[in-house]
Amino acid sequence: VDVVRLALHDPAAVQRRERERHEAKVVVDLTRQRVRVSGRAIGLTDKEFRLLTYLIEHEGETVPREQLLTTLWADEEVQPSVRTIDVHIRRLRAKLGEYQDIIHTVRGAGYRFDRHADVLVQQAA
């Protein structure tokens, strides 16, 4: 319903969306492939953004490293090691700064996206 209201430029829906955007400390815009932390745009590589998006799509689930590797690196000629995931997660967390805990490590199992109240994921403008 909100998507329709936004498409029709309903002032109340637009104001609500803007208020949410300003209150959120982390805004992940899946449509525009942008991430903002504390109002500042952060530059993610394509793989980092795809990794974050995949974890968001599986919110609350522990995603094994092997699943991330076979899904996100499927188009690679040579499959990298599972430690490649750890490197990308470390870089992604560094860019998220104080909000890095939205990506939780499940020891020996994989990674999980944990949404906080200060995280807004936008799918359509």
C-alpha positions in Angstrom: 0.0 0.0 0.0 2.8 2.4 0.9 4.5 1.7 -2.5 1.3 2.8 -4.3 0.9 5.9 -2.1 4.5 6.8 -2.8 4.0 6.2 -6.5 1.0 8.6 -6.4 3.1 11.1 -4.4 0.8 11.0 -1.4 2.3 13.7 0.8 1.8 11.7 4.0 3.6 8.6 2.6 6.4 10.8 1.2 6.9 12.5 4.6 6.8 9.2 6.4 9.5 7.8 4.1 11.7 10.9 4.5 11.3 10.7 8.3 12.3 7.1 8.3 15.3 7.8 6.1 16.5 10.6 8.4 16.0 8.6 11.6 17.8 5.5 10.3 21.5 5.3 10.9 22.0 2.8 8.1 20.0 3.0 4.9 20.4 0.2 2.4 18.7 1.2 -0.9 18.5 -2.1 -2.9 17.0 -0.4 -5.9 19.7 2.2 -6.4 22.4 -0.1 -4.9 23.5 2.5 -2.3 24.3 2.3 1.3 24.4 5.3 3.7 25.8 5.2 7.2 25.0 8.2 9.5 23.9 10.2 6.4 27.2 9.5 4.6 27.3 7.4 1.4 29.7 4.5 1.6 31.3 3.0 -1.4 30.8 -0.7 -1.6 32.2 -2.9 -4.3 29.8 -4.9 -6.4 30.7 -8.1 -4.5 30.3 -6.3 -1.1 26.9 -5.0 -2.1 25.8 -8.4 -3.5 27.0 -10.0 -0.3 25.0 -7.6 1.9 22.0 -7.9 -0.3 22.1 -11.7 -0.2 22.3 -11.6 3.6 19.4 -9.2 3.8 17.3 -11.4 1.6 18.0 -14.3 4.0 17.5 -12.1 7.1 17.6 -14.0 10.4 19.0 -17.2 8.7 22.5 -18.4 9.1 24.0 -18.5 5.6 27.0 -20.9 5.3 30.1 -19.6 3.7 29.9 -22.3 1.0 26.4 -21.1 0.0 27.6 -17.5 -0.3 30.6 -18.7 -2.3 28.6 -20.8 -4.8 25.9 -18.2 -5.2 28.0 -15.0 -5.4 31.0 -16.4 -7.2 29.1 -18.7 -9.5 30.2 -16.8 -12.6 33.9 -17.1 -11.7 36.1 -19.5 -13.7 38.1 -20.5 -10.7 36.2 -20.8 -7.4 38.1 -18.9 -4.7 38.5 -20.4 -1.2 35.8 -20.0 1.5 38.2 -17.6 3.2 37.4 -15.1 0.4 34.0 -14.7 2.1 35.7 -13.8 5.4 37.8 -11.1 3.7 34.7 -9.5 2.0 32.8 -9.6 5.3 35.7 -8.0 7.1 35.8 -5.2 4.5 32.1 -4.7 4.5 32.0 -4.5 8.3 34.9 -1.9 8.2 32.8 0.2 5.9 29.7 -0.1 8.1 31.8 1.2 11.0 29.9 1.3 14.4 27.0 -0.6 12.8 29.1 -3.6 11.7 27.2 -5.8 14.1 24.3 -6.1 11.7 26.4 -8.8 10.1 26.7 -11.5 12.8 29.2 -14.3 12.6 27.8 -17.7 13.6 31.0 -19.5 14.6 31.6 -22.6 12.4 28.4 -22.1 10.5 28.4 -18.8 8.5 27.0 -15.3 8.7 23.6 -13.8 9.5 22.0 -10.4 8.9 20.4 -9.0 12.0 18.3 -5.9 11.4 18.4 -3.3 14.1 15.9 -0.5 14.7 18.3 2.0 13.2 18.6 0.1 9.9 16.3 0.8 7.0 16.2 -1.4 3.9 14.5 0.2 0.9 13.4 -1.9 -2.0 11.4 0.6 -4.1 11.4 4.3 -4.3 
